[in-house]
């Protein structure tokens, strides 16, 4: 897991999960981190803005865990020369 990506995603998750969230790839966005159906699109928008990527509805529906989200961000940013800071 890319520690920088995980750390930035953890920062985006703090409104829902608090400051002490576990950075476990297995942490479930809904059950473990407290996101509901309305929160998921908001999180996706924040991730899109943070990394200048697009997450479509089909991809959003497949994201169940923190690891899934990290993998998606890493896959979508793999070819970018510079990431948002």
C-alpha positions in Angstrom: 0.0 0.0 0.0 1.3 3.4 -0.9 1.7 5.1 2.5 1.2 8.6 0.9 -2.0 7.7 -0.8 -3.3 5.9 2.3 -2.5 8.9 4.5 -4.2 11.4 2.2 -7.3 9.1 1.9 -7.3 8.8 5.7 -7.3 12.6 6.0 -10.3 12.7 3.6 -12.1 10.1 5.7 -11.8 12.0 9.0 -15.2 13.7 8.8 -16.9 10.3 8.9 -14.5 8.1 10.8 -12.7 10.5 13.1 -9.0 11.1 13.5 -8.2 7.6 14.8 -9.2 5.5 11.9 -7.3 2.3 11.3 -5.3 2.2 8.0 -6.2 -1.4 7.4 -6.7 -2.3 3.8 -9.6 -4.5 5.0 -11.4 -1.6 6.7 -14.9 -1.5 5.2 -16.0 2.0 4.1 -19.6 1.4 5.3 -19.4 -0.8 8.3 -16.0 0.1 9.8 -15.5 3.7 8.7 -19.2 4.9 8.9 -19.9 6.0 5.4 -23.5 5.7 4.2 -25.0 5.7 0.7 -25.0 9.6 0.6 -21.4 9.8 1.9 -19.8 7.6 -0.7 -20.4 10.1 -3.7 -19.1 12.9 -1.5 -16.0 11.0 -0.7 -15.6 10.1 -4.4 -15.8 13.8 -5.3 -13.1 14.7 -2.7 -10.8 11.9 -4.0 -11.4 13.1 -7.6 -10.5 16.6 -6.7 -7.5 15.5 -4.6 -5.9 13.5 -7.4 -7.5 15.0 -10.5 -9.1 11.7 -11.5 -12.6 10.5 -12.3 -14.4 7.8 -10.4 -17.5 6.7 -12.3 -20.6 5.2 -10.6 -19.7 1.6 -11.6 -16.3 1.9 -9.9 -17.8 3.6 -6.9 -20.2 0.7 -6.4 -17.3 -1.8 -6.4 -15.3 0.1 -3.7 -16.0 -1.8 -0.5 -12.8 -1.4 1.5 -10.1 1.2 2.1 -7.8 -1.1 0.1 -10.2 -1.0 -2.9 -10.1 2.8 -2.8 -6.3 2.9 -2.5 -5.9 0.5 -5.4 -8.3 2.6 -7.5 -6.4 5.8 -6.8 -3.1 4.2 -7.5 -4.3 2.6 -10.8 -5.8 5.9 -12.0 -2.7 8.0 -11.0 -0.1 5.5 -12.2 0.5 7.4 -15.4 0.3 10.9 -14.1 3.5 12.8 -14.0 2.5 14.9 -11.0 -0.1 14.4 -8.3 -2.1 17.0 -6.5 -0.6 18.1 -3.2 
